[in-house]
Amino acid sequence: MKKKTKRVLAIAGVVLLAGLYIATLIFALIDSKWAFDMFRICVVLTIMVPVLLYAYTLVYRLQKKGKADPDDPPDDL
């Protein structure tokens, strides 16, 4: 993956997680059944998004195992 693509995806992940953190805080402060359900969904997504992103990068690295990309730093650093 090129550096620019990685950077854009990293920024999108940060924005998504920040939005989830803010939504979790807002739903925690609202007192209704709907808000509690949304709070639970936000907490689950806050955990699942980084796990899925890690899994996607792991699968990408395993698929690309034999191919060397000159933009990537060596693993032995």
Distance bins in CASP14 RR format, pairs under 12 A and 6 or more apart:
PFRMAT RR
TARGET T0000
AUTHOR 0000-0000-0000
RMODE 2
METHOD distances of the structure
MODEL  1
1 7 0 0 0 0 0 1 0 0 0 0 0
1 8 0 0 0 0 0 1 0 0 0 0 0
1 9 0 0 0 0 1 0 0 0 0 0 0
1 10 0 0 0 0 0 1 0 0 0 0 0
1 56 0 0 0 0 0 1 0 0 0 0 0
1 57 0 0 0 0 1 0 0 0 0 0 0
1 60 1 0 0 1 0 0 0 0 0 0 0
1 61 0 0 0 0 1 0 0 0 0 0 0
1 63 0 0 0 0 0 1 0 0 0 0 0
1 64 0 0 0 0 1 0 0 0 0 0 0
1 67 0 0 0 0 0 1 0 0 0 0 0
1 69 1 0 0 1 0 0 0 0 0 0 0
1 71 1 0 0 1 0 0 0 0 0 0 0
1 72 0 0 0 0 1 0 0 0 0 0 0
2 8 0 0 0 0 1 0 0 0 0 0 0
2 9 0 0 0 0 0 1 0 0 0 0 0
2 69 0 0 0 0 1 0 0 0 0 0 0
2 70 0 0 0 0 0 1 0 0 0 0 0
2 71 1 0 0 1 0 0 0 0 0 0 0
2 72 0 0 0 0 1 0 0 0 0 0 0
3 9 0 0 0 0 0 1 0 0 0 0 0
3 10 0 0 0 0 0 1 0 0 0 0 0
3 69 0 0 0 0 0 1 0 0 0 0 0
3 70 0 0 0 0 0 1 0 0 0 0 0
3 71 1 0 1 0 0 0 0 0 0 0 0
3 72 0 0 0 0 1 0 0 0 0 0 0
3 73 0 0 0 0 0 1 0 0 0 0 0
4 10 0 0 0 0 0 1 0 0 0 0 0
4 11 0 0 0 0 0 1 0 0 0 0 0
4 71 0 0 0 0 1 0 0 0 0 0 0
5 11 0 0 0 0 0 1 0 0 0 0 0
5 12 0 0 0 0 0 1 0 0 0 0 0
5 60 0 0 0 0 0 1 0 0 0 0 0
5 69 0 0 0 0 0 1 0 0 0 0 0
5 71 0 0 0 0 0 1 0 0 0 0 0
6 12 0 0 0 0 0 1 0 0 0 0 0
6 13 0 0 0 0 0 1 0 0 0 0 0
6 53 0 0 0 0 0 1 0 0 0 0 0
6 57 0 0 0 0 1 0 0 0 0 0 0
6 60 0 0 0 0 0 1 0 0 0 0 0
6 69 0 0 0 0 0 1 0 0 0 0 0
6 71 0 0 0 0 1 0 0 0 0 0 0
6 72 0 0 0 0 1 0 0 0 0 0 0
6 73 0 0 0 0 0 1 0 0 0 0 0
7 13 0 0 0 0 0 1 0 0 0 0 0
7 14 0 0 0 0 0 1 0 0 0 0 0
7 71 0 0 0 0 0 1 0 0 0 0 0
8 14 0 0 0 0 0 1 0 0 0 0 0
8 15 0 0 0 0 0 1 0 0 0 0 0
9 15 0 0 0 0 0 1 0 0 0 0 0
9 16 0 0 0 0 0 1 0 0 0 0 0
9 53 0 0 0 0 1 0 0 0 0 0 0
9 56 0 0 0 0 1 0 0 0 0 0 0
9 57 0 0 0 0 1 0 0 0 0 0 0
9 60 0 0 0 0 0 1 0 0 0 0 0
10 16 0 0 0 0 0 1 0 0 0 0 0
10 17 0 0 0 0 0 1 0 0 0 0 0
10 50 0 0 0 0 0 1 0 0 0 0 0
10 53 0 0 0 0 1 0 0 0 0 0 0
10 57 0 0 0 0 0 1 0 0 0 0 0
11 17 0 0 0 0 0 1 0 0 0 0 0
11 18 0 0 0 0 0 1 0 0 0 0 0
12 18 0 0 0 0 0 1 0 0 0 0 0
12 19 0 0 0 0 0 1 0 0 0 0 0
12 49 0 0 0 0 0 1 0 0 0 0 0
12 53 0 0 0 0 1 0 0 0 0 0 0
13 19 0 0 0 0 1 0 0 0 0 0 0
13 20 0 0 0 0 1 0 0 0 0 0 0
13 21 0 0 0 0 0 1 0 0 0 0 0
13 45 0 0 0 0 0 1 0 0 0 0 0
13 46 0 0 0 0 0 1 0 0 0 0 0
13 49 1 0 0 1 0 0 0 0 0 0 0
13 50 0 0 0 0 1 0 0 0 0 0 0
13 52 0 0 0 0 0 1 0 0 0 0 0
13 53 1 0 0 1 0 0 0 0 0 0 0
13 54 0 0 0 0 0 1 0 0 0 0 0
13 56 0 0 0 0 0 1 0 0 0 0 0
13 57 0 0 0 0 0 1 0 0 0 0 0
14 20 0 0 0 0 0 1 0 0 0 0 0
14 21 0 0 0 0 0 1 0 0 0 0 0
14 49 0 0 0 0 0 1 0 0 0 0 0
14 50 0 0 0 0 0 1 0 0 0 0 0
14 53 0 0 0 0 0 1 0 0 0 0 0
15 21 0 0 0 0 0 1 0 0 0 0 0
15 22 0 0 0 0 0 1 0 0 0 0 0
15 49 0 0 0 0 0 1 0 0 0 0 0
16 22 0 0 0 0 0 1 0 0 0 0 0
16 23 0 0 0 0 0 1 0 0 0 0 0
16 42 0 0 0 0 0 1 0 0 0 0 0
16 45 0 0 0 0 1 0 0 0 0 0 0
16 46 0 0 0 0 1 0 0 0 0 0 0
16 48 0 0 0 0 0 1 0 0 0 0 0
16 49 1 0 0 1 0 0 0 0 0 0 0
16 50 0 0 0 0 1 0 0 0 0 0 0
16 52 0 0 0 0 0 1 0 0 0 0 0
16 53 0 0 0 0 1 0 0 0 0 0 0
17 23 0 0 0 0 0 1 0 0 0 0 0
17 24 0 0 0 0 0 1 0 0 0 0 0
17 42 0 0 0 0 0 1 0 0 0 0 0
17 45 0 0 0 0 1 0 0 0 0 0 0
17 46 1 0 0 1 0 0 0 0 0 0 0
17 47 0 0 0 0 0 1 0 0 0 0 0
17 48 0 0 0 0 0 1 0 0 0 0 0
17 49 1 0 0 1 0 0 0 0 0 0 0
17 50 1 0 0 1 0 0 0 0 0 0 0
17 51 0 0 0 0 0 1 0 0 0 0 0
17 52 0 0 0 0 0 1 0 0 0 0 0
17 53 0 0 0 0 1 0 0 0 0 0 0
18 24 0 0 0 0 0 1 0 0 0 0 0
18 25 0 0 0 0 0 1 0 0 0 0 0
18 46 0 0 0 0 0 1 0 0 0 0 0
18 49 0 0 0 0 0 1 0 0 0 0 0
19 25 0 0 0 0 1 0 0 0 0 0 0
19 26 0 0 0 0 1 0 0 0 0 0 0
19 27 0 0 0 0 0 1 0 0 0 0 0
19 42 0 0 0 0 1 0 0 0 0 0 0
19 45 0 0 0 0 1 0 0 0 0 0 0
19 46 0 0 0 0 1 0 0 0 0 0 0
19 49 0 0 0 0 0 1 0 0 0 0 0
20 26 0 0 0 0 0 1 0 0 0 0 0
20 27 0 0 0 0 0 1 0 0 0 0 0
20 38 0 0 0 0 0 1 0 0 0 0 0
20 39 0 0 0 0 0 1 0 0 0 0 0
20 41 0 0 0 0 1 0 0 0 0 0 0
20 42 1 0 1 0 0 0 0 0 0 0 0
20 43 0 0 0 0 1 0 0 0 0 0 0
20 44 0 0 0 0 1 0 0 0 0 0 0
20 45 1 0 1 0 0 0 0 0 0 0 0
20 46 1 0 1 0 0 0 0 0 0 0 0
20 47 0 0 0 0 1 0 0 0 0 0 0
20 48 0 0 0 0 1 0 0 0 0 0 0
20 49 1 0 0 1 0 0 0 0 0 0 0
20 50 0 0 0 0 0 1 0 0 0 0 0
21 27 0 0 0 0 0 1 0 0 0 0 0
21 28 0 0 0 0 0 1 0 0 0 0 0
21 39 0 0 0 0 0 1 0 0 0 0 0
21 42 0 0 0 0 1 0 0 0 0 0 0
21 43 0 0 0 0 0 1 0 0 0 0 0
21 45 0 0 0 0 0 1 0 0 0 0 0
21 46 1 0 0 1 0 0 0 0 0 0 0
21 47 0 0 0 0 0 1 0 0 0 0 0
21 49 0 0 0 0 0 1 0 0 0 0 0
22 28 0 0 0 0 0 1 0 0 0 0 0
22 29 0 0 0 0 0 1 0 0 0 0 0
22 42 0 0 0 0 1 0 0 0 0 0 0
22 46 0 0 0 0 0 1 0 0 0 0 0
23 29 0 0 0 0 0 1 0 0 0 0 0
23 30 0 0 0 0 0 1 0 0 0 0 0
23 35 0 0 0 0 0 1 0 0 0 0 0
23 38 1 0 0 1 0 0 0 0 0 0 0
23 39 0 0 0 0 1 0 0 0 0 0 0
23 40 0 0 0 0 0 1 0 0 0 0 0
23 41 0 0 0 0 1 0 0 0 0 0 0
23 42 1 0 1 0 0 0 0 0 0 0 0
23 43 0 0 0 0 1 0 0 0 0 0 0
23 45 0 0 0 0 1 0 0 0 0 0 0
23 46 0 0 0 0 1 0 0 0 0 0 0
24 30 0 0 0 0 0 1 0 0 0 0 0
24 35 0 0 0 0 0 1 0 0 0 0 0
24 36 0 0 0 0 0 1 0 0 0 0 0
24 38 0 0 0 0 1 0 0 0 0 0 0
24 39 1 0 0 1 0 0 0 0 0 0 0
24 40 0 0 0 0 1 0 0 0 0 0 0
24 41 0 0 0 0 1 0 0 0 0 0 0
24 42 1 0 1 0 0 0 0 0 0 0 0
24 43 1 0 0 1 0 0 0 0 0 0 0
24 44 0 0 0 0 0 1 0 0 0 0 0
24 45 0 0 0 0 1 0 0 0 0 0 0
24 46 1 0 0 1 0 0 0 0 0 0 0
24 47 0 0 0 0 0 1 0 0 0 0 0
25 35 0 0 0 0 0 1 0 0 0 0 0
25 38 0 0 0 0 0 1 0 0 0 0 0
25 39 0 0 0 0 1 0 0 0 0 0 0
25 42 0 0 0 0 1 0 0 0 0 0 0
25 43 0 0 0 0 0 1 0 0 0 0 0
25 46 0 0 0 0 0 1 0 0 0 0 0
26 35 0 0 0 0 1 0 0 0 0 0 0
26 38 0 0 0 0 1 0 0 0 0 0 0
26 39 0 0 0 0 1 0 0 0 0 0 0
26 42 0 0 0 0 1 0 0 0 0 0 0
27 33 0 0 0 0 0 1 0 0 0 0 0
27 34 0 0 0 0 1 0 0 0 0 0 0
27 35 1 0 1 0 0 0 0 0 0 0 0
27 36 1 0 0 1 0 0 0 0 0 0 0
27 37 0 0 0 0 1 0 0 0 0 0 0
27 38 1 0 1 0 0 0 0 0 0 0 0
27 39 1 1 0 0 0 0 0 0 0 0 0
27 40 0 0 0 0 1 0 0 0 0 0 0
27 41 0 0 0 0 1 0 0 0 0 0 0
27 42 1 0 0 1 0 0 0 0 0 0 0
27 43 0 0 0 0 1 0 0 0 0 0 0
27 45 0 0 0 0 0 1 0 0 0 0 0
27 46 0 0 0 0 0 1 0 0 0 0 0
28 35 0 0 0 0 1 0 0 0 0 0 0
28 36 0 0 0 0 1 0 0 0 0 0 0
28 38 0 0 0 0 1 0 0 0 0 0 0
28 39 1 0 1 0 0 0 0 0 0 0 0
28 40 0 0 0 0 0 1 0 0 0 0 0
28 42 0 0 0 0 1 0 0 0 0 0 0
28 43 0 0 0 0 1 0 0 0 0 0 0
29 35 0 0 0 0 1 0 0 0 0 0 0
29 36 0 0 0 0 0 1 0 0 0 0 0
29 38 0 0 0 0 0 1 0 0 0 0 0
29 39 0 0 0 0 1 0 0 0 0 0 0
30 36 0 0 0 0 1 0 0 0 0 0 0
30 37 0 0 0 0 0 1 0 0 0 0 0
30 38 0 0 0 0 1 0 0 0 0 0 0
30 39 0 0 0 0 1 0 0 0 0 0 0
30 42 0 0 0 0 0 1 0 0 0 0 0
31 39 0 0 0 0 0 1 0 0 0 0 0
32 38 0 0 0 0 1 0 0 0 0 0 0
32 39 0 0 0 0 0 1 0 0 0 0 0
33 39 0 0 0 0 0 1 0 0 0 0 0
33 40 0 0 0 0 0 1 0 0 0 0 0
34 40 0 0 0 0 0 1 0 0 0 0 0
34 41 0 0 0 0 0 1 0 0 0 0 0
35 41 0 0 0 0 0 1 0 0 0 0 0
35 42 0 0 0 0 0 1 0 0 0 0 0
36 42 0 0 0 0 0 1 0 0 0 0 0
36 43 0 0 0 0 0 1 0 0 0 0 0
37 43 0 0 0 0 0 1 0 0 0 0 0
37 44 0 0 0 0 0 1 0 0 0 0 0
38 44 0 0 0 0 0 1 0 0 0 0 0
38 45 0 0 0 0 0 1 0 0 0 0 0
39 45 0 0 0 0 0 1 0 0 0 0 0
39 46 0 0 0 0 0 1 0 0 0 0 0
40 46 0 0 0 0 0 1 0 0 0 0 0
40 47 0 0 0 0 0 1 0 0 0 0 0
41 47 0 0 0 0 0 1 0 0 0 0 0
41 48 0 0 0 0 0 1 0 0 0 0 0
41 49 0 0 0 0 0 1 0 0 0 0 0
42 48 0 0 0 0 0 1 0 0 0 0 0
42 49 0 0 0 0 0 1 0 0 0 0 0
43 49 0 0 0 0 0 1 0 0 0 0 0
44 51 0 0 0 0 0 1 0 0 0 0 0
44 52 0 0 0 0 0 1 0 0 0 0 0
45 51 0 0 0 0 0 1 0 0 0 0 0
45 52 0 0 0 0 1 0 0 0 0 0 0
45 53 0 0 0 0 0 1 0 0 0 0 0
46 52 0 0 0 0 0 1 0 0 0 0 0
47 53 0 0 0 0 0 1 0 0 0 0 0
47 54 0 0 0 0 0 1 0 0 0 0 0
48 54 0 0 0 0 0 1 0 0 0 0 0
48 55 0 0 0 0 0 1 0 0 0 0 0
49 55 0 0 0 0 0 1 0 0 0 0 0
49 56 0 0 0 0 0 1 0 0 0 0 0
50 56 0 0 0 0 0 1 0 0 0 0 0
50 57 0 0 0 0 0 1 0 0 0 0 0
51 57 0 0 0 0 0 1 0 0 0 0 0
51 58 0 0 0 0 0 1 0 0 0 0 0
52 58 0 0 0 0 0 1 0 0 0 0 0
52 59 0 0 0 0 0 1 0 0 0 0 0
53 59 0 0 0 0 0 1 0 0 0 0 0
53 60 0 0 0 0 0 1 0 0 0 0 0
54 60 0 0 0 0 0 1 0 0 0 0 0
54 61 0 0 0 0 0 1 0 0 0 0 0
55 61 0 0 0 0 0 1 0 0 0 0 0
55 62 0 0 0 0 0 1 0 0 0 0 0
56 62 0 0 0 0 0 1 0 0 0 0 0
56 63 0 0 0 0 0 1 0 0 0 0 0
57 63 0 0 0 0 0 1 0 0 0 0 0
57 64 0 0 0 0 0 1 0 0 0 0 0
57 72 0 0 0 0 0 1 0 0 0 0 0
58 64 0 0 0 0 0 1 0 0 0 0 0
58 65 0 0 0 0 0 1 0 0 0 0 0
59 65 0 0 0 0 0 1 0 0 0 0 0
60 67 0 0 0 0 0 1 0 0 0 0 0
60 69 0 0 0 0 0 1 0 0 0 0 0
60 72 0 0 0 0 0 1 0 0 0 0 0
61 67 0 0 0 0 0 1 0 0 0 0 0
61 69 0 0 0 0 0 1 0 0 0 0 0
61 72 0 0 0 0 1 0 0 0 0 0 0
61 75 0 0 0 0 1 0 0 0 0 0 0
64 71 0 0 0 0 0 1 0 0 0 0 0
64 72 0 0 0 0 1 0 0 0 0 0 0
65 75 0 0 0 0 0 1 0 0 0 0 0
68 74 0 0 0 0 1 0 0 0 0 0 0
68 75 0 0 0 0 0 1 0 0 0 0 0
69 75 0 0 0 0 0 1 0 0 0 0 0
END
